[in-house]
Amino acid sequence: MAAVAEAAEMLGLSDLDRATAEELSQAWALVCKSADVTTEGLAEGIARDTHHQVAKLAEADYRAARLLPASVAHRSNLLPVGCTDREITVATANPLGQTARREVAELTGRTVHFVIAAPTDIADAIATLYGPLEEARDDQVPPSRPGPAAGPHILVVDDEAGQRALARSVLEEAGFRVDLATDGPTAVTMMEGDPTYDLVTLDYWMDRMNGLRVLQHIRAHPTASNVPVIMVTGADDRQIEMSLFEAGADDYIAKPIDGALFVLRVRAVLRRRRLA
């Protein structure tokens, strides 16, 4: 990896940790040319020197990719290739990149393990799986398996794009139909206009209208008042917890969400309402 860092400096890149896919590709190409090695050979050398494994991009698990928004994958040239409930494996051309590691960990709520691949190979795989860069959005994730979901209808309300994408990913993977709201006022409008929602997951800390106010609107609305609501909050505050339950919350879960626990909480609340 030292050779790639040196090549990046020769190209005028002072911070390899923040290099774009194109800049990483240029640095890799310079090393390959000067050392007369293939990109596969360079990937194997970096993996050996940094004690990582070489990525098997053809075997990437689409469920892992659904945990990371398209905009992040494109911007940081990262491709999730495998996951468990607590870990995620991500292909990268820069396994020493701590900025990318922290971002993926925060977005997915999982421990991050890097595997090595050439930046051009990663970029091609990202475009194939997520779609082209110009269409990437903060809450866009790869499509789920073919066929419409037939499960309960969930509204996810959160002003953080990464959290929306993560929640939608794990819920759709579990068979739920999911809509997204980016703020409180939007959520209220959607709830008032669509009587088919079976449950709402609602972030507490939002700028335009916090989760408590949204919850109060839902409980005061004649057609939405009985829809179960799970609050999502990063606050460890007993008073906030009590105020949420007093306002009519059915349950709450802490951020960053654990995907498996999140789905279990949703199923438990729906089961109490005889919907799951």
C-alpha positions in Angstrom: 0.0 0.0 0.0 3.0 2.3 0.5 3.7 2.2 -3.2 0.1 3.4 -4.0 0.5 6.2 -1.4 3.8 7.3 -3.0 2.1 7.2 -6.4 -0.7 9.3 -5.1 1.8 11.9 -3.9 3.4 12.0 -7.3 0.0 12.7 -8.7 -0.5 15.5 -6.3 -2.8 13.7 -3.9 -1.9 14.6 -0.3 -4.6 12.6 1.4 -5.2 9.1 0.0 -7.9 8.5 2.6 -10.1 11.0 0.7 -9.1 10.1 -2.9 -11.9 9.5 -5.5 -12.3 6.3 -7.5 -10.6 8.0 -10.4 -7.7 9.2 -8.4 -7.2 5.8 -6.8 -7.3 4.2 -10.3 -4.6 6.6 -11.5 -2.4 5.8 -8.5 -2.9 2.0 -9.0 -2.2 2.4 -12.7 1.1 4.2 -12.0 2.2 1.5 -9.6 1.3 -1.3 -12.0 3.2 0.4 -14.8 6.3 1.2 -12.8 6.5 -2.2 -11.1 5.3 -4.1 -14.2 2.5 -5.9 -12.4 -1.1 -6.5 -13.2 -3.9 -5.0 -11.1 -4.6 -8.5 -9.8 -1.0 -8.9 -8.8 -1.0 -5.5 -7.1 -4.2 -6.4 -5.2 -2.6 -9.6 -4.0 0.5 -7.7 -2.9 -1.5 -5.1 -1.0 -3.6 -7.9 0.7 -0.5 -9.7 1.7 1.3 -6.6 3.1 -1.8 -5.3 5.0 -3.0 -8.7 6.2 -6.2 -8.6 4.3 -7.9 -10.9 1.8 -8.4 -10.3 -1.9 -12.1 -9.6 -2.7 -14.2 -12.0 -4.8 -16.4 -9.4 -6.5 -18.3 -12.0 -8.6 -19.5 -13.5 -5.3 -20.8 -10.3 -3.8 -23.9 -10.8 -1.7 -26.6 -8.2 -2.8 -28.0 -8.2 0.8 -24.8 -6.6 2.0 -24.9 -4.0 -0.8 -28.4 -3.0 0.4 -26.9 -1.8 3.7 -24.9 1.0 2.0 -26.5 3.9 0.0 -25.5 4.2 -3.6 -24.0 7.7 -3.1 -21.6 6.5 -0.5 -20.6 3.4 -2.5 -19.8 5.6 -5.6 -18.2 8.5 -3.7 -15.9 6.3 -1.6 -15.5 3.4 -4.2 -16.7 0.9 -1.7 -18.6 -2.3 -2.4 -20.2 -4.4 0.4 -19.6 -8.0 -0.5 -20.9 -9.9 2.6 -22.6 -9.3 5.9 -23.9 -10.8 9.1 -26.1 -9.3 11.8 -23.0 -7.6 13.3 -20.3 -7.5 10.6 -20.0 -6.2 7.1 -17.3 -7.0 4.5 -16.4 -4.3 2.1 -14.2 -4.3 -1.0 -11.8 -1.4 -1.2 -8.7 -0.3 -3.0 -7.5 1.4 0.2 -7.7 -0.9 3.2 -6.0 1.7 5.4 -8.8 4.3 4.9 -10.1 5.1 8.3 -12.6 7.8 7.1 -14.4 5.2 4.9 -14.3 2.6 7.7 -15.9 5.0 10.2 -18.6 6.1 7.7 -19.6 2.5 6.9 -19.6 1.5 10.5 -21.9 4.5 11.4 -24.3 3.8 8.5 -24.6 0.1 9.0 -24.1 -0.3 12.7 -21.7 -3.1 12.0 -18.0 -3.9 12.4 -16.3 -3.3 9.1 -13.9 -5.8 7.5 -12.0 -4.7 4.3 -11.0 -6.9 1.4 -8.9 -5.8 -1.5 -9.8 -5.2 -5.2 -8.6 -2.9 -7.9 -10.5 0.5 -7.9 -11.6 0.1 -11.5 -13.1 -3.3 -10.8 -14.9 -2.0 -7.7 -16.2 1.0 -9.7 -17.5 -1.3 -12.4 -19.2 -3.6 -9.9 -20.8 -0.6 -8.1 -22.2 0.7 -11.4 -23.6 -2.7 -12.3 -25.2 -3.3 -8.9 -26.4 0.2 -7.9 -26.7 1.9 -11.3 -24.7 4.8 -12.7 -23.1 7.6 -10.6 -25.3 10.3 -12.1 -28.4 8.6 -10.7 -27.0 7.9 -7.2 -29.0 9.3 -4.3 -28.3 9.3 -0.6 -31.2 6.8 0.1 -30.8 4.7 -3.0 -29.8 1.0 -2.4 -29.8 -1.9 -4.9 -33.1 -3.5 -5.8 -34.3 -6.4 -3.7 -35.1 -9.8 -5.1 -37.7 -9.8 -7.9 -41.4 -9.9 -6.9 -43.5 -7.5 -4.9 -43.3 -7.6 -1.1 -46.6 -8.8 0.4 -45.8 -8.1 4.0 -47.1 -5.3 6.3 -46.7 -1.7 5.0 -44.1 0.3 7.0 -43.3 4.0 7.0 -39.7 4.9 8.0 -39.3 8.5 9.1 -35.7 9.8 9.5 -33.8 12.9 8.3 -30.6 10.9 8.0 -30.2 9.4 4.6 -28.0 6.5 5.8 -30.4 5.5 8.5 -33.3 5.6 6.1 -31.4 3.4 3.7 -30.4 0.9 6.4 -33.9 0.7 7.8 -35.4 0.2 4.4 -32.9 -2.4 3.5 -33.3 -4.7 6.5 -37.1 -4.3 6.5 -37.5 -5.1 2.7 -35.2 -8.0 3.1 -37.5 -9.3 5.9 -40.5 -9.0 3.5 -42.1 -5.7 4.4 -43.3 -3.0 2.1 -41.5 0.2 2.9 -42.0 3.9 2.2 -39.6 6.7 3.4 -40.2 10.1 4.8 -37.3 12.6 5.1 -38.8 14.8 7.8 -41.7 15.1 10.2 -44.1 17.3 8.1 -43.7 14.9 5.2 -44.5 12.0 7.5 -47.6 13.6 8.8 -48.8 14.3 5.2 -48.1 10.8 4.1 -49.9 9.3 7.1 -53.0 11.5 6.6 -53.1 10.6 2.9 -52.5 6.9 3.1 -54.6 4.7 5.4 -52.6 1.5 4.5 -49.7 1.9 6.9 -49.4 -0.9 9.4 -46.5 0.6 11.4 -44.3 3.7 11.6 -40.7 3.8 12.7 -40.0 7.4 13.8 -36.7 9.1 14.5 -36.8 11.3 17.6 -34.2 13.9 16.7 -35.3 15.7 13.5 -34.8 19.4 12.7 -38.1 20.5 11.1 -40.4 18.6 13.5 -39.1 16.2 16.1 -40.4 12.7 16.5 -42.5 13.5 19.6 -44.5 16.1 17.8 -45.0 13.8 14.8 -46.2 11.1 17.2 -48.6 13.5 18.8 -50.0 14.4 15.3 -50.4 10.7 14.5 -52.2 9.9 17.7 -54.6 12.9 17.2 -55.5 12.0 13.6 -58.8 10.0 13.3 -57.6 7.5 10.8 -54.0 7.1 11.9 -54.4 7.2 15.6 -54.2 3.4 16.0 -51.2 2.8 13.8 -48.3 1.4 16.0 -45.2 3.6 16.3 -41.7 2.5 17.1 -39.5 5.5 18.1 -35.8 5.4 17.1 -33.5 7.5 19.3 -29.9 8.0 20.1 -30.7 9.5 23.4 -30.2 7.6 26.6 -32.6 9.7 28.7 -35.2 8.2 31.0 -37.4 11.3 30.8 -37.4 11.2 27.0 -38.3 7.5 27.1 -41.2 8.2 29.5 -42.5 11.1 27.4 -42.5 8.9 24.3 -44.6 6.2 26.0 -46.9 8.8 27.5 -47.5 10.2 24.1 -48.4 6.8 22.7 -45.3 5.1 21.4 -45.5 1.3 21.2 -41.8 0.7 21.5 -38.4 2.3 21.0 -35.0 1.2 19.8 -31.6 2.9 20.1 -29.4 4.2 17.3 -27.3 3.0 15.6 -29.9 0.4 14.8 -29.0 -3.3 14.9 -30.7 -4.7 11.8 -31.7 -8.0 13.3 -33.0 -6.5 16.5 -34.8 -3.8 14.6 -36.7 -6.4 12.5 -37.6 -8.4 15.7 -38.9 -5.3 17.4 -41.1 -4.5 14.4 -42.4 -8.0 14.2 -43.1 -8.0 18.0 -45.2 -4.8 17.8 -47.1 -6.0 14.7 -47.7 -9.4 16.4 -49.3 -7.6 19.3 -51.5 -5.9 16.8 -52.1 -9.3 15.1 -50.5 -8.2 11.8 -47.4 -10.4 11.7 
